[in-house]
Amino acid sequence: MNQLSIANQSVTLPNGVSLAYYDSLDANKPVVVLLHGYCGSSAYWEQVVASLGEEARIIALDLRGHGRSSDQTGTEETNAMELYADDLAAMLDQLKITNACVLGHSLGGYIALAFAERYSERLSAFGLVHSTSLPDGDAAKENRDNAVAAIKKDGVASFVEGLVPKLYSPDNKLAMAEQVERSIAIGKGTSSAGAIGAAKGMKVRPDRTEVLKQTALPLLLLAGEQDQIIPAERTFIVEGSHVTQVKLADAGHMGMIEQPEAFSEAVLGFIKKLG
């Protein structure tokens, strides 16, 4: 298995799952946890962790079955978003972190919402990065089933070779061929059980728009102007004085890679407000 990740530490949770993570280890700064997207790893953030680390202690983990983190059982069970949220809570317990800002990319955003629903008292803020509170529609659910079938038939490597180019904007897919290949290599580090479990979990996730509507916490909603996976209107669900909305120009679904400087500027602006 090709495991590309920036995570250089690991923690074993009470449930037996080993989570790998990157930690900038600055105890005097507010904690910001970064959750990557489907068939990604902590390496998705490699271009932005240094700049974000100027204002925060950055923790970027590999979700179970992704990167250097272990599978739960090696089976093809559904990994509900609540399961990942519980993983994160247990990890923060072991790191003795009681309060954090959690920012989630795509799948990571669905997990951030589940965490906000279950553990709101542990959040200083949270955010959706190229993600949405809305559930899958019928077509998306069918795509999840197709993903599971493709992974079972041809394996993860073939699946991510087809998936990853779609995550970039049409222009960037061609202009950023090296970054696309890097993202494909990262995706190949996902286990079959991890990819299948996540796909099944995303298919059954509930509508969590009420979490966004009811929270008084600082909330970051970041979208890509050319995102063909989750259009900006599916991210910008709520408004308010506590909500920061950012639309990245010339970015698809991978703003942290397609526009790392603009991405970092937007997230740093949000982090600085947390005081």
Contacts in CASP RR format, 6 or more apart in sequence:
PFRMAT RR
TARGET T0000
AUTHOR 0000-0000-0000
METHOD contacts of the structure
MODEL  1
MNQLSIANQSVTLPNGVSLAYYDSLDANKPVVVLLHGYCGSSAYWEQVVA
SLGEEARIIALDLRGHGRSSDQTGTEETNAMELYADDLAAMLDQLKITNA
CVLGHSLGGYIALAFAERYSERLSAFGLVHSTSLPDGDAAKENRDNAVAA
IKKDGVASFVEGLVPKLYSPDNKLAMAEQVERSIAIGKGTSSAGAIGAAK
GMKVRPDRTEVLKQTALPLLLLAGEQDQIIPAERTFIVEGSHVTQVKLAD
AGHMGMIEQPEAFSEAVLGFIKKLG
1 188 0 8 1.000
1 189 0 8 1.000
1 191 0 8 1.000
2 185 0 8 1.000
2 188 0 8 1.000
2 189 0 8 1.000
3 41 0 8 1.000
3 67 0 8 1.000
3 68 0 8 1.000
3 189 0 8 1.000
4 41 0 8 1.000
4 43 0 8 1.000
4 67 0 8 1.000
4 182 0 8 1.000
4 185 0 8 1.000
4 186 0 8 1.000
4 187 0 8 1.000
4 188 0 8 1.000
4 189 0 8 1.000
5 20 0 8 1.000
5 22 0 8 1.000
5 41 0 8 1.000
5 42 0 8 1.000
5 43 0 8 1.000
5 62 0 8 1.000
5 67 0 8 1.000
5 68 0 8 1.000
5 186 0 8 1.000
6 22 0 8 1.000
6 41 0 8 1.000
6 42 0 8 1.000
6 43 0 8 1.000
6 45 0 8 1.000
6 46 0 8 1.000
6 49 0 8 1.000
6 60 0 8 1.000
7 20 0 8 1.000
7 21 0 8 1.000
7 22 0 8 1.000
7 41 0 8 1.000
7 42 0 8 1.000
7 60 0 8 1.000
7 61 0 8 1.000
7 62 0 8 1.000
7 67 0 8 1.000
7 68 0 8 1.000
7 69 0 8 1.000
8 20 0 8 1.000
8 22 0 8 1.000
9 20 0 8 1.000
9 21 0 8 1.000
9 22 0 8 1.000
9 23 0 8 1.000
10 18 0 8 1.000
10 19 0 8 1.000
10 20 0 8 1.000
10 21 0 8 1.000
10 68 0 8 1.000
10 69 0 8 1.000
11 18 0 8 1.000
11 19 0 8 1.000
11 21 0 8 1.000
11 91 0 8 1.000
11 94 0 8 1.000
11 95 0 8 1.000
12 18 0 8 1.000
12 19 0 8 1.000
13 19 0 8 1.000
13 87 0 8 1.000
13 90 0 8 1.000
13 91 0 8 1.000
13 94 0 8 1.000
14 90 0 8 1.000
15 72 0 8 1.000
15 86 0 8 1.000
15 87 0 8 1.000
15 90 0 8 1.000
16 70 0 8 1.000
17 64 0 8 1.000
17 69 0 8 1.000
17 70 0 8 1.000
17 71 0 8 1.000
17 72 0 8 1.000
17 87 0 8 1.000
18 69 0 8 1.000
18 70 0 8 1.000
19 61 0 8 1.000
19 62 0 8 1.000
19 63 0 8 1.000
19 64 0 8 1.000
19 69 0 8 1.000
19 70 0 8 1.000
19 87 0 8 1.000
19 91 0 8 1.000
20 42 0 8 1.000
20 61 0 8 1.000
20 62 0 8 1.000
20 67 0 8 1.000
20 68 0 8 1.000
20 69 0 8 1.000
21 42 0 8 1.000
21 59 0 8 1.000
21 60 0 8 1.000
21 61 0 8 1.000
21 62 0 8 1.000
21 91 0 8 1.000
22 42 0 8 1.000
22 45 0 8 1.000
22 49 0 8 1.000
22 58 0 8 1.000
22 59 0 8 1.000
22 60 0 8 1.000
22 61 0 8 1.000
23 57 0 8 1.000
23 58 0 8 1.000
23 59 0 8 1.000
23 95 0 8 1.000
24 49 0 8 1.000
24 53 0 8 1.000
24 56 0 8 1.000
24 57 0 8 1.000
24 58 0 8 1.000
24 59 0 8 1.000
25 57 0 8 1.000
26 53 0 8 1.000
26 56 0 8 1.000
26 57 0 8 1.000
27 57 0 8 1.000
29 53 0 8 1.000
29 55 0 8 1.000
29 56 0 8 1.000
29 57 0 8 1.000
30 55 0 8 1.000
30 56 0 8 1.000
30 57 0 8 1.000
30 100 0 8 1.000
30 101 0 8 1.000
30 124 0 8 1.000
30 271 0 8 1.000
30 274 0 8 1.000
30 275 0 8 1.000
31 56 0 8 1.000
31 57 0 8 1.000
31 59 0 8 1.000
31 97 0 8 1.000
31 99 0 8 1.000
31 100 0 8 1.000
31 101 0 8 1.000
31 124 0 8 1.000
32 52 0 8 1.000
32 56 0 8 1.000
32 57 0 8 1.000
32 58 0 8 1.000
32 59 0 8 1.000
32 100 0 8 1.000
32 101 0 8 1.000
32 102 0 8 1.000
32 103 0 8 1.000
32 271 0 8 1.000
33 59 0 8 1.000
33 60 0 8 1.000
33 61 0 8 1.000
33 88 0 8 1.000
33 92 0 8 1.000
33 100 0 8 1.000
33 101 0 8 1.000
33 102 0 8 1.000
33 103 0 8 1.000
34 42 0 8 1.000
34 45 0 8 1.000
34 49 0 8 1.000
34 58 0 8 1.000
34 59 0 8 1.000
34 60 0 8 1.000
34 61 0 8 1.000
34 103 0 8 1.000
34 104 0 8 1.000
34 105 0 8 1.000
35 61 0 8 1.000
35 63 0 8 1.000
35 84 0 8 1.000
35 88 0 8 1.000
35 102 0 8 1.000
35 103 0 8 1.000
35 104 0 8 1.000
35 105 0 8 1.000
35 107 0 8 1.000
35 108 0 8 1.000
35 109 0 8 1.000
35 111 0 8 1.000
35 112 0 8 1.000
36 42 0 8 1.000
36 44 0 8 1.000
36 45 0 8 1.000
36 60 0 8 1.000
36 62 0 8 1.000
36 63 0 8 1.000
36 66 0 8 1.000
36 104 0 8 1.000
36 105 0 8 1.000
36 107 0 8 1.000
36 108 0 8 1.000
37 44 0 8 1.000
37 63 0 8 1.000
37 104 0 8 1.000
37 105 0 8 1.000
37 106 0 8 1.000
37 107 0 8 1.000
37 108 0 8 1.000
37 109 0 8 1.000
38 106 0 8 1.000
38 107 0 8 1.000
38 195 0 8 1.000
38 198 0 8 1.000
38 199 0 8 1.000
38 202 0 8 1.000
39 66 0 8 1.000
39 156 0 8 1.000
39 159 0 8 1.000
39 160 0 8 1.000
39 163 0 8 1.000
39 164 0 8 1.000
39 186 0 8 1.000
39 187 0 8 1.000
39 190 0 8 1.000
39 195 0 8 1.000
39 198 0 8 1.000
40 66 0 8 1.000
40 67 0 8 1.000
40 183 0 8 1.000
40 186 0 8 1.000
40 187 0 8 1.000
40 189 0 8 1.000
40 190 0 8 1.000
41 62 0 8 1.000
41 66 0 8 1.000
41 67 0 8 1.000
41 68 0 8 1.000
41 186 0 8 1.000
41 187 0 8 1.000
41 189 0 8 1.000
41 190 0 8 1.000
42 60 0 8 1.000
42 61 0 8 1.000
42 62 0 8 1.000
42 67 0 8 1.000
43 67 0 8 1.000
43 182 0 8 1.000
43 186 0 8 1.000
44 105 0 8 1.000
44 183 0 8 1.000
44 186 0 8 1.000
44 254 0 8 1.000
44 256 0 8 1.000
44 257 0 8 1.000
45 58 0 8 1.000
45 60 0 8 1.000
45 256 0 8 1.000
47 256 0 8 1.000
47 257 0 8 1.000
47 260 0 8 1.000
48 256 0 8 1.000
48 260 0 8 1.000
48 263 0 8 1.000
48 264 0 8 1.000
48 267 0 8 1.000
49 58 0 8 1.000
49 60 0 8 1.000
51 260 0 8 1.000
51 264 0 8 1.000
51 268 0 8 1.000
52 58 0 8 1.000
52 264 0 8 1.000
52 267 0 8 1.000
52 268 0 8 1.000
52 271 0 8 1.000
54 268 0 8 1.000
55 268 0 8 1.000
55 271 0 8 1.000
55 272 0 8 1.000
56 101 0 8 1.000
56 271 0 8 1.000
59 95 0 8 1.000
59 97 0 8 1.000
59 100 0 8 1.000
61 69 0 8 1.000
61 88 0 8 1.000
61 91 0 8 1.000
62 68 0 8 1.000
62 69 0 8 1.000
63 69 0 8 1.000
63 84 0 8 1.000
63 87 0 8 1.000
63 107 0 8 1.000
63 108 0 8 1.000
63 111 0 8 1.000
63 198 0 8 1.000
64 70 0 8 1.000
64 71 0 8 1.000
64 72 0 8 1.000
64 79 0 8 1.000
64 83 0 8 1.000
64 84 0 8 1.000
64 87 0 8 1.000
64 194 0 8 1.000
65 71 0 8 1.000
65 72 0 8 1.000
65 190 0 8 1.000
65 191 0 8 1.000
65 193 0 8 1.000
65 194 0 8 1.000
65 195 0 8 1.000
66 187 0 8 1.000
66 189 0 8 1.000
66 190 0 8 1.000
66 191 0 8 1.000
66 194 0 8 1.000
66 198 0 8 1.000
67 186 0 8 1.000
67 189 0 8 1.000
67 190 0 8 1.000
71 191 0 8 1.000
71 193 0 8 1.000
71 194 0 8 1.000
72 79 0 8 1.000
72 83 0 8 1.000
72 193 0 8 1.000
73 193 0 8 1.000
74 191 0 8 1.000
74 193 0 8 1.000
75 193 0 8 1.000
76 148 0 8 1.000
76 152 0 8 1.000
76 192 0 8 1.000
76 193 0 8 1.000
76 196 0 8 1.000
76 197 0 8 1.000
76 200 0 8 1.000
77 193 0 8 1.000
77 197 0 8 1.000
77 200 0 8 1.000
78 197 0 8 1.000
78 200 0 8 1.000
78 201 0 8 1.000
78 204 0 8 1.000
79 194 0 8 1.000
79 197 0 8 1.000
79 198 0 8 1.000
79 200 0 8 1.000
79 201 0 8 1.000
80 114 0 8 1.000
80 201 0 8 1.000
80 204 0 8 1.000
80 205 0 8 1.000
81 110 0 8 1.000
81 111 0 8 1.000
81 113 0 8 1.000
81 114 0 8 1.000
81 201 0 8 1.000
81 202 0 8 1.000
81 205 0 8 1.000
82 114 0 8 1.000
82 118 0 8 1.000
84 108 0 8 1.000
84 111 0 8 1.000
84 114 0 8 1.000
85 111 0 8 1.000
85 114 0 8 1.000
85 115 0 8 1.000
85 117 0 8 1.000
85 118 0 8 1.000
85 119 0 8 1.000
86 118 0 8 1.000
88 102 0 8 1.000
88 111 0 8 1.000
88 115 0 8 1.000
89 115 0 8 1.000
89 118 0 8 1.000
89 119 0 8 1.000
89 122 0 8 1.000
92 98 0 8 1.000
92 100 0 8 1.000
92 122 0 8 1.000
98 122 0 8 1.000
99 122 0 8 1.000
99 123 0 8 1.000
99 124 0 8 1.000
100 122 0 8 1.000
100 123 0 8 1.000
100 124 0 8 1.000
101 123 0 8 1.000
101 124 0 8 1.000
101 125 0 8 1.000
101 126 0 8 1.000
101 127 0 8 1.000
101 218 0 8 1.000
101 271 0 8 1.000
101 274 0 8 1.000
102 112 0 8 1.000
102 115 0 8 1.000
102 116 0 8 1.000
102 123 0 8 1.000
102 125 0 8 1.000
102 126 0 8 1.000
102 127 0 8 1.000
103 109 0 8 1.000
103 112 0 8 1.000
103 126 0 8 1.000
103 127 0 8 1.000
103 129 0 8 1.000
103 220 0 8 1.000
103 267 0 8 1.000
104 111 0 8 1.000
104 112 0 8 1.000
104 126 0 8 1.000
104 127 0 8 1.000
104 128 0 8 1.000
104 129 0 8 1.000
104 131 0 8 1.000
105 129 0 8 1.000
105 130 0 8 1.000
105 131 0 8 1.000
105 256 0 8 1.000
106 129 0 8 1.000
106 130 0 8 1.000
106 131 0 8 1.000
106 229 0 8 1.000
106 230 0 8 1.000
106 253 0 8 1.000
107 131 0 8 1.000
107 198 0 8 1.000
107 202 0 8 1.000
108 129 0 8 1.000
108 131 0 8 1.000
109 127 0 8 1.000
109 128 0 8 1.000
109 129 0 8 1.000
109 131 0 8 1.000
110 131 0 8 1.000
110 202 0 8 1.000
110 205 0 8 1.000
110 208 0 8 1.000
112 126 0 8 1.000
112 127 0 8 1.000
112 128 0 8 1.000
112 131 0 8 1.000
113 126 0 8 1.000
113 128 0 8 1.000
113 133 0 8 1.000
113 208 0 8 1.000
113 211 0 8 1.000
113 212 0 8 1.000
114 205 0 8 1.000
114 208 0 8 1.000
115 122 0 8 1.000
115 123 0 8 1.000
115 126 0 8 1.000
116 123 0 8 1.000
116 126 0 8 1.000
116 208 0 8 1.000
116 211 0 8 1.000
116 215 0 8 1.000
116 217 0 8 1.000
117 208 0 8 1.000
117 211 0 8 1.000
120 215 0 8 1.000
120 217 0 8 1.000
123 217 0 8 1.000
124 217 0 8 1.000
124 218 0 8 1.000
124 274 0 8 1.000
125 217 0 8 1.000
125 218 0 8 1.000
125 219 0 8 1.000
125 220 0 8 1.000
125 270 0 8 1.000
125 274 0 8 1.000
126 215 0 8 1.000
126 217 0 8 1.000
126 219 0 8 1.000
126 220 0 8 1.000
127 219 0 8 1.000
127 220 0 8 1.000
127 221 0 8 1.000
127 222 0 8 1.000
128 220 0 8 1.000
128 221 0 8 1.000
128 222 0 8 1.000
128 235 0 8 1.000
129 220 0 8 1.000
129 222 0 8 1.000
129 255 0 8 1.000
129 256 0 8 1.000
130 222 0 8 1.000
130 223 0 8 1.000
130 224 0 8 1.000
130 227 0 8 1.000
130 229 0 8 1.000
130 230 0 8 1.000
130 235 0 8 1.000
130 252 0 8 1.000
130 253 0 8 1.000
130 254 0 8 1.000
130 255 0 8 1.000
131 230 0 8 1.000
131 235 0 8 1.000
132 230 0 8 1.000
132 234 0 8 1.000
132 235 0 8 1.000
132 237 0 8 1.000
133 207 0 8 1.000
133 208 0 8 1.000
133 209 0 8 1.000
133 211 0 8 1.000
133 212 0 8 1.000
133 237 0 8 1.000
134 207 0 8 1.000
134 209 0 8 1.000
134 234 0 8 1.000
134 237 0 8 1.000
135 205 0 8 1.000
135 206 0 8 1.000
135 207 0 8 1.000
136 144 0 8 1.000
136 202 0 8 1.000
136 203 0 8 1.000
136 205 0 8 1.000
140 203 0 8 1.000
141 203 0 8 1.000
144 199 0 8 1.000
144 200 0 8 1.000
144 201 0 8 1.000
144 202 0 8 1.000
144 203 0 8 1.000
145 203 0 8 1.000
147 159 0 8 1.000
147 163 0 8 1.000
147 195 0 8 1.000
147 199 0 8 1.000
148 196 0 8 1.000
148 199 0 8 1.000
148 200 0 8 1.000
150 158 0 8 1.000
150 159 0 8 1.000
151 159 0 8 1.000
151 192 0 8 1.000
151 195 0 8 1.000
151 196 0 8 1.000
151 199 0 8 1.000
152 192 0 8 1.000
152 196 0 8 1.000
155 192 0 8 1.000
156 187 0 8 1.000
156 188 0 8 1.000
156 189 0 8 1.000
156 190 0 8 1.000
156 191 0 8 1.000
156 192 0 8 1.000
156 195 0 8 1.000
157 188 0 8 1.000
159 195 0 8 1.000
160 184 0 8 1.000
160 187 0 8 1.000
160 188 0 8 1.000
160 190 0 8 1.000
161 184 0 8 1.000
164 180 0 8 1.000
164 183 0 8 1.000
164 184 0 8 1.000
164 187 0 8 1.000
165 173 0 8 1.000
165 180 0 8 1.000
166 228 0 8 1.000
166 229 0 8 1.000
166 253 0 8 1.000
167 183 0 8 1.000
167 229 0 8 1.000
167 252 0 8 1.000
167 253 0 8 1.000
167 254 0 8 1.000
168 176 0 8 1.000
168 179 0 8 1.000
168 180 0 8 1.000
168 252 0 8 1.000
168 253 0 8 1.000
168 254 0 8 1.000
168 258 0 8 1.000
169 226 0 8 1.000
169 227 0 8 1.000
169 228 0 8 1.000
169 250 0 8 1.000
169 251 0 8 1.000
169 252 0 8 1.000
169 258 0 8 1.000
170 226 0 8 1.000
170 228 0 8 1.000
171 226 0 8 1.000
171 250 0 8 1.000
172 179 0 8 1.000
172 250 0 8 1.000
172 251 0 8 1.000
172 252 0 8 1.000
172 254 0 8 1.000
172 258 0 8 1.000
173 180 0 8 1.000
176 257 0 8 1.000
176 258 0 8 1.000
179 254 0 8 1.000
179 257 0 8 1.000
179 258 0 8 1.000
183 254 0 8 1.000
183 257 0 8 1.000
209 237 0 8 1.000
209 238 0 8 1.000
212 219 0 8 1.000
212 237 0 8 1.000
212 238 0 8 1.000
213 238 0 8 1.000
215 242 0 8 1.000
216 242 0 8 1.000
217 242 0 8 1.000
218 242 0 8 1.000
218 244 0 8 1.000
218 270 0 8 1.000
218 273 0 8 1.000
218 274 0 8 1.000
219 238 0 8 1.000
219 242 0 8 1.000
219 243 0 8 1.000
219 244 0 8 1.000
220 244 0 8 1.000
220 246 0 8 1.000
220 266 0 8 1.000
220 267 0 8 1.000
220 270 0 8 1.000
221 235 0 8 1.000
221 236 0 8 1.000
221 237 0 8 1.000
221 238 0 8 1.000
221 243 0 8 1.000
221 244 0 8 1.000
221 245 0 8 1.000
221 246 0 8 1.000
222 235 0 8 1.000
222 245 0 8 1.000
222 246 0 8 1.000
222 247 0 8 1.000
222 248 0 8 1.000
222 255 0 8 1.000
222 263 0 8 1.000
222 266 0 8 1.000
222 267 0 8 1.000
223 230 0 8 1.000
223 231 0 8 1.000
223 232 0 8 1.000
223 235 0 8 1.000
223 236 0 8 1.000
223 245 0 8 1.000
223 246 0 8 1.000
223 247 0 8 1.000
223 248 0 8 1.000
224 232 0 8 1.000
224 247 0 8 1.000
224 248 0 8 1.000
224 251 0 8 1.000
224 252 0 8 1.000
224 253 0 8 1.000
224 255 0 8 1.000
225 232 0 8 1.000
225 247 0 8 1.000
225 248 0 8 1.000
225 249 0 8 1.000
225 250 0 8 1.000
225 251 0 8 1.000
225 252 0 8 1.000
226 250 0 8 1.000
226 251 0 8 1.000
226 252 0 8 1.000
227 251 0 8 1.000
227 252 0 8 1.000
227 253 0 8 1.000
228 252 0 8 1.000
228 253 0 8 1.000
229 252 0 8 1.000
229 253 0 8 1.000
230 253 0 8 1.000
232 247 0 8 1.000
236 245 0 8 1.000
239 245 0 8 1.000
244 266 0 8 1.000
244 269 0 8 1.000
244 270 0 8 1.000
244 273 0 8 1.000
246 266 0 8 1.000
248 255 0 8 1.000
248 258 0 8 1.000
248 259 0 8 1.000
248 262 0 8 1.000
248 263 0 8 1.000
248 266 0 8 1.000
249 259 0 8 1.000
249 262 0 8 1.000
250 258 0 8 1.000
250 259 0 8 1.000
251 258 0 8 1.000
251 259 0 8 1.000
251 262 0 8 1.000
251 263 0 8 1.000
252 258 0 8 1.000
255 262 0 8 1.000
255 263 0 8 1.000
256 263 0 8 1.000
END
